[in-house]
Amino acid sequence: MAEKILMCRPDYYGIKYEINPWMNMNIQADNKKALLQWENLYSILKERLQVDVKLVEPEDDVPDMVFTANAAVMYGKKAIISRFRYKERQPEEKYFADWFNNNGYEVIFMPDNIAFEGAGDALYYKNILFSGYVPRTDITAHTYLSQLLKIEVISLELVNKNFYHVDTCFCPLSDDFLIYYPKAFDSYGNKVIERYVPAEKRIIVNEEEASYFTCNAVNIGKNVVTNLTTKRFSNLLKEKGFNHIQTDMSEYMKAGGACKCLTLKI
């Protein structure tokens, strides 16, 4: 069965506010280039990798809706909808909830007082949910998710402001491999990762690669899709048996996102 991914066309994408260190309203995205980059990623997933790509309708009051990774965290046919920390993104909650309702998913809302930003801050490694906290998600969300879904949730504190969601610095791959940037986590977080992920399964990115959002990757089987990055990283992936596909995400980097941010596995 083909993997299923939710995306949103970038019809209204732009740098309309500043809610992370990458955003600068004086450095605007090129709309035509952003559309081309989105279409390239869409084509790689749909045509080349045979992913079943679903589309949610873009809305003109939420320029970041293109980053569907932040819509929800998925658990089977359950969609636990995000509670965005910043008011600028909060209208997305209803749009995404409506889409999931209309497409046969059970929609669950987080409590109003708990900030939580979906699969941007919660990623499955094996059957464990690794979740980031502090910049955009409250640690109390982890307890709520663990009790709701009856699964183990591991908390990872994000300590580098440039990596404000866990999916910017941590990417589980097939066959229990993991791409990650150690300096995005505190020493305890690194010890946790090392305890759960065997050394031979860890693919560590350096500072330069992290700055290209190399960890913000989409994994389909043995294929890994990333923003343009280094030859060193590409060789590391190939040594581990993966096919590396690179596609330019420069216009989305201006908002603090890349390949993974533009996709949500459903």
C-alpha positions in Angstrom: 0.0 0.0 0.0 1.4 3.4 -1.0 2.3 5.9 1.7 -0.2 8.7 2.2 0.9 12.3 2.7 -1.1 15.5 3.2 0.2 18.7 1.5 -1.1 22.2 0.9 -0.4 24.3 -2.2 1.5 27.5 -1.4 -1.1 29.9 -2.9 -0.9 32.2 0.0 2.6 31.4 1.4 4.7 34.4 2.4 6.6 35.9 5.3 3.8 37.8 6.9 5.0 37.8 10.5 8.0 36.7 12.5 7.5 33.8 14.9 10.9 32.0 14.6 14.5 33.0 14.1 14.4 32.3 10.4 11.6 34.7 9.6 12.4 38.2 8.6 9.7 40.3 7.0 12.4 42.3 5.1 13.4 39.0 3.3 10.4 37.9 1.4 9.9 34.6 -0.4 9.8 34.7 -4.2 6.3 33.4 -4.9 7.0 32.0 -8.3 10.1 30.2 -7.1 8.3 28.9 -4.0 5.5 27.5 -6.1 8.1 25.7 -8.4 10.0 24.3 -5.4 6.7 23.0 -3.9 5.7 21.5 -7.2 9.1 19.8 -7.5 8.7 18.2 -4.1 5.1 17.2 -4.9 6.3 15.6 -8.1 9.1 13.7 -6.4 6.7 12.2 -3.9 3.7 11.6 -6.2 5.3 10.6 -9.5 8.8 9.3 -8.6 8.1 7.7 -5.2 4.4 6.8 -5.9 3.1 8.4 -2.7 -0.6 9.0 -2.5 -0.6 12.7 -2.0 -3.7 14.3 -0.6 -4.3 18.1 -0.7 -5.9 20.4 1.8 -7.3 23.6 0.4 -5.1 26.6 1.2 -6.7 29.6 3.0 -5.7 33.2 2.5 -5.5 34.2 6.2 -2.8 31.5 7.1 0.4 31.7 5.0 2.0 28.9 7.0 -0.7 26.4 6.3 1.6 25.1 3.6 3.6 23.5 6.5 1.1 20.6 6.9 3.5 18.8 9.3 2.2 21.0 12.0 -1.5 20.2 11.5 -1.7 17.2 13.8 0.0 14.1 15.1 -1.4 10.9 13.6 -2.2 7.6 15.4 -3.9 5.3 12.9 -7.1 7.0 11.9 -6.9 9.5 14.8 -5.8 13.0 14.2 -4.8 14.9 17.3 -5.0 18.5 16.1 -2.4 21.1 17.1 -2.8 23.9 19.5 -0.5 26.5 18.0 1.5 28.7 20.4 1.3 31.8 18.3 -2.0 33.4 17.4 -1.0 33.9 13.8 -1.2 30.1 13.2 -4.2 29.3 15.4 -6.8 29.7 12.6 -5.2 26.7 10.9 -6.6 24.4 13.6 -10.1 24.6 12.3 -9.1 24.2 8.7 -7.1 21.1 9.3 -9.8 19.7 11.7 -12.4 20.1 9.0 -10.3 18.3 6.4 -9.7 15.4 8.7 -13.4 15.2 9.7 -14.4 15.3 6.0 -11.9 12.5 5.1 -12.9 9.8 7.6 -10.5 10.5 10.5 -11.4 10.7 14.2 -10.5 14.3 15.2 -9.3 14.9 18.7 -8.5 18.4 20.1 -5.7 19.1 22.6 -6.9 21.0 25.7 -7.0 24.8 25.1 -4.2 25.5 27.7 -1.6 23.1 26.2 0.5 24.3 23.3 1.3 21.5 20.9 2.4 21.6 17.2 1.7 18.3 15.7 4.2 16.2 13.8 6.5 19.2 13.8 7.1 18.3 17.4 6.2 14.6 17.6 7.9 11.8 15.6 7.6 8.1 15.8 10.8 6.0 16.2 9.7 2.3 16.2 6.6 2.5 18.4 7.8 5.3 20.6 6.8 9.0 20.1 9.7 11.3 20.5 8.5 14.8 21.2 10.2 18.2 21.4 9.3 20.9 23.9 9.9 24.4 25.1 9.9 26.6 22.0 6.5 25.6 20.5 5.2 22.6 22.5 4.5 22.4 26.2 5.9 19.3 28.0 2.5 18.7 29.5 1.4 17.8 26.0 3.6 14.7 26.2 1.7 13.4 29.3 -1.6 14.1 27.6 -0.5 12.2 24.4 0.9 9.3 26.3 -2.4 8.8 28.3 -4.6 9.4 25.3 -2.8 7.0 22.9 -1.5 4.6 25.5 2.0 4.8 24.1 5.5 5.8 25.4 6.3 9.4 24.8 10.0 10.5 25.1 10.6 14.2 25.9 13.5 16.0 24.1 14.2 19.5 25.2 15.2 21.8 22.2 17.9 24.1 23.3 19.0 25.8 20.1 16.6 28.6 19.0 17.2 27.9 15.3 15.7 24.4 15.7 12.4 25.2 17.2 10.5 22.1 16.2 11.9 18.6 16.7 11.5 17.8 13.0 14.1 20.4 12.2 16.8 18.4 14.0 15.6 14.8 14.3 14.3 12.4 11.6 13.5 8.7 12.1 14.1 6.6 9.0 13.1 3.1 8.0 15.0 0.1 9.4 15.4 2.0 12.7 17.9 4.6 11.4 17.9 8.1 12.7 19.2 11.4 11.3 19.8 14.0 14.0 21.8 17.1 15.0 23.1 16.5 18.6 23.7 20.2 19.3 20.0 20.9 19.1 19.5 19.0 22.3 20.8 19.2 25.8 23.2 16.6 27.2 20.3 14.6 28.8 18.5 14.6 25.4 21.6 13.2 23.7 21.9 10.5 26.3 18.3 9.5 25.8 18.8 9.3 22.0 21.9 7.3 22.4 20.1 4.9 24.8 17.2 4.2 22.3 19.1 4.4 19.0 22.1 2.0 18.5 25.3 3.8 17.4 25.3 2.0 14.0 21.8 3.4 13.3 22.7 7.0 14.1 23.3 9.4 11.2 24.7 12.6 12.7 24.6 15.8 10.7 27.2 18.6 11.3 26.5 22.3 11.9 26.6 23.2 8.2 24.2 20.4 7.2 21.9 21.3 10.1 21.7 24.9 8.8 20.3 23.5 5.5 17.6 21.7 7.5 19.0 18.4 6.3 17.2 16.7 9.2 13.9 18.0 7.9 13.7 15.1 5.5 10.9 13.0 4.1 11.5 9.2 4.3 9.7 6.9 1.9 11.1 3.3 2.2 14.8 3.5 1.3 14.4 7.0 -0.2 15.3 10.2 1.7 14.2 13.5 0.3 16.0 16.6 1.6 16.9 20.2 0.8 20.1 20.7 -1.0 22.9 19.6 1.3 26.5 18.3 1.5 28.2 15.5 -0.4 29.4 14.2 3.0 25.8 13.7 4.2 24.8 12.2 0.9 27.6 9.7 1.1 26.6 8.8 4.7 23.1 8.0 3.6 24.3 5.9 0.7 26.6 3.9 3.1 23.6 3.1 5.1 21.7 1.8 2.1 19.5 4.8 1.4 18.8 6.6 -1.9 19.3 10.4 -1.4 17.1 12.8 -3.4 17.8 16.5 -3.1 15.5 19.3 -4.0 15.9 23.1 -3.5 13.8 24.4 -0.6 15.5 27.9 -0.3 12.2 29.8 -0.3 10.8 27.8 2.5 14.0 28.1 4.5 13.0 31.8 4.8 10.1 30.7 7.0 12.1 28.0 8.9 11.0 25.0 6.9 12.0 22.4 4.3 10.8 19.1 2.9 9.4 17.5 6.0 7.6 20.7 7.1 5.6 20.6 3.9 4.3 17.1 4.4 2.3 15.1 6.9 2.1 11.3 6.8 -1.5 10.3 7.3 
